[in-house]
Amino acid sequence: VNKFKTSASASHDNLKPKLIKRVCEEISLPLTNIINLIFEHSTVPDELKFGNITPIFKAGNVMKFQNYRLISVLPVFSKILERLIHDRI
């Protein structure tokens, strides 16, 4: 959580990394319980599977899809879970 950029955008859940950093200690116990349940049941909640995708124009013809780069903004809790899975493997 401390490595998150505080300037990062919020996803569809409207929670910005800056807010999560501020309340990290207060939510650590319930968040730990939720993450342990995710590992125990091998099931990720649907809310953590979605992100906001924004096409960013690169160059060339604006009508061609290949001239866009897609940026995906994932929920903060999804990023935390990803990191824990990565570190666990």
Contact map, one row per residue, 1 for C-alpha under 8 A:
11110000000000001001100100000000000000000000000000000000000000000000000000000001000000000
11110000000000000000100000000000000000000000000000000000000000000000000000000000000000000
11111000000000000000000000000000000000000000000000000000000000000000000000000000000000000
11111101000000001100000000000000000000000000000000000000000000000000000000000000000000000
00111111000000001100000000000000000000000000000000000000000000000000000000000000000000000
00011111000000011100000000000000000000000000000000000000000000000000000000000000000000000
00001111100000001100000000000000000000000000000000000000000000000000000000000000000000000
00011111110000011100000000000000000000000000000000000000000000000000000000000000000000000
00000011111000011000000000000000000000000000000000000000000000000000000010000000000000000
00000001111111111000000000000000000000000000000000000000000000000000000011110000000000000
00000000111111110000000000000000000000000000000000110000000000000000000011110000000000000
00000000011111000000000000000000000000000000000001110000000000000000000000100000000000000
00000000011111100000000000000000000000000000000000000000000000000000000000100000000000000
00000000011111110000000000000000000000000000000000000000000000000000000000000000000000000
00000000011011111011000000000000000000000000000000000000000000000000000000110000000000000
00000101111001111111000000000000000000000000000000000000000000000000000000010000000000000
10011111110000111111100000000000000000000000000000000000000000000000000000010000000000000
00011111000000011111110000000000000000000000000000000000000000000000000000000000000000000
00000000000000111111111000000000000000000000000000000000000000000000000000000000000000000
10000000000000111111111100000000000000000000000000000000000000000000000000010000000000000
11000000000000001111111100000000000000000000000000000000000000000000000000000000000000000
00000000000000000111111110000000000000000000000000000000000000000000000000000000000000000
00000000000000000011111111100000000000000000000000000000000000000000000000000000000000000
10000000000000000001111111110000000000000000000000000000000000000000000000000000000000000
00000000000000000000011111110000000000000000000000000000000000000000000000000000000000000
00000000000000000000001111111000000000000000000000000000000000000000000000000000000000000
00000000000000000000001111111110000000000000000000000000000000000000000000000000000000000
00000000000000000000000111111111000000000000000000000000000000000000000000000000000000000
00000000000000000000000001111111100000000000000000000000000000000000000000000000000000000
00000000000000000000000000111111110000000000000000000000000000000000000000000000000000000
00000000000000000000000000111111111000000000000000000000000000000000000000000000000000000
00000000000000000000000000011111111100000000000000000000000000000000000000000000000000000
00000000000000000000000000001111111110000000000000000000000000000000000000000000000000000
00000000000000000000000000000111111111000000000000000000000000000000000000000000000000000
00000000000000000000000000000011111111100000000000000000000000000000000000000000100000000
00000000000000000000000000000001111111110000000000000000000000000000000000000000000000000
00000000000000000000000000000000111111111000000000000000000000000000000000000000000000000
00000000000000000000000000000000011111111111000000000000000000000000000000000000000000000
00000000000000000000000000000000001111111110000000000000000000000000000000000000000000000
00000000000000000000000000000000000111111100000000000000000000000000000000000000000000000
00000000000000000000000000000000000011111110000000000000000000000000000000000000000000000
00000000000000000000000000000000000001111111000000000000000000000000000000000000000000000
00000000000000000000000000000000000001101111100000000000000000000000000000000000000000000
00000000000000000000000000000000000001000111110110000000000000000000000000000000000000000
00000000000000000000000000000000000000000011111110000000000000000000000000000000000000000
00000000000000000000000000000000000000000001111111000000000000000000000000000000000000000
00000000000000000000000000000000000000000000111111000000000000000000000000000000000000000
00000000000000000000000000000000000000000001111111000000000000000000000001101100000000000
00000000000000000000000000000000000000000001111111100000000000000000000000000100000000000
00000000000100000000000000000000000000000000011111110000000000000000000001100000000000000
00000000001100000000000000000000000000000000000011111000000000000000000111100000000000000
00000000001100000000000000000000000000000000000001111100000000000000001111000000000000000
00000000000000000000000000000000000000000000000000111110000000000000011110000000000000000
00000000000000000000000000000000000000000000000000011111000000000000011100000000000000000
00000000000000000000000000000000000000000000000000001111100000000001111000000000000000000
00000000000000000000000000000000000000000000000000000111110000000001111000000000000000000
00000000000000000000000000000000000000000000000000000011111001000011100000000000000000000
00000000000000000000000000000000000000000000000000000001111100000011100000000000000000000
00000000000000000000000000000000000000000000000000000000111111000011000000000000000000000
00000000000000000000000000000000000000000000000000000000011111000010000000000000000000000
00000000000000000000000000000000000000000000000000000000001111110010000000000000000000000
00000000000000000000000000000000000000000000000000000000101111111010000000000000000000000
00000000000000000000000000000000000000000000000000000000000011111000000000000000000000000
00000000000000000000000000000000000000000000000000000000000011111111000000000000000000000
00000000000000000000000000000000000000000000000000000000000001111111000000000000000000000
00000000000000000000000000000000000000000000000000000000000000011111100000000000000000000
00000000000000000000000000000000000000000000000000000000111111011111100000000000000000000
00000000000000000000000000000000000000000000000000000011111000011111110000000000000000000
00000000000000000000000000000000000000000000000000000011110000000111111000000000000000000
00000000000000000000000000000000000000000000000000001111000000000001111100000000000000000
00000000000000000000000000000000000000000000000000011111000000000000111110000000000000000
00000000000000000000000000000000000000000000000000111100000000000000011111000000000000000
00000000111000000000000000000000000000000000000000111000000000000000001111100000000000000
00000000011000000000000000000000000000000000000101110000000000000000000111110110000000000
00000000011110100000000000000000000000000000000101100000000000000000000011111110000000000
00000000011000111001000000000000000000000000000000000000000000000000000001111111000000000
00000000000000000000000000000000000000000000000100000000000000000000000000111111100000000
00000000000000000000000000000000000000000000000110000000000000000000000001111111110000000
00000000000000000000000000000000000000000000000000000000000000000000000001111111111000000
10000000000000000000000000000000000000000000000000000000000000000000000000011111111100000
00000000000000000000000000000000001000000000000000000000000000000000000000001111111110000
00000000000000000000000000000000000000000000000000000000000000000000000000000111111111000
00000000000000000000000000000000000000000000000000000000000000000000000000000011111111100
00000000000000000000000000000000000000000000000000000000000000000000000000000001111111110
00000000000000000000000000000000000000000000000000000000000000000000000000000000111111111
00000000000000000000000000000000000000000000000000000000000000000000000000000000011111111
00000000000000000000000000000000000000000000000000000000000000000000000000000000001111111
00000000000000000000000000000000000000000000000000000000000000000000000000000000000111111
00000000000000000000000000000000000000000000000000000000000000000000000000000000000011111
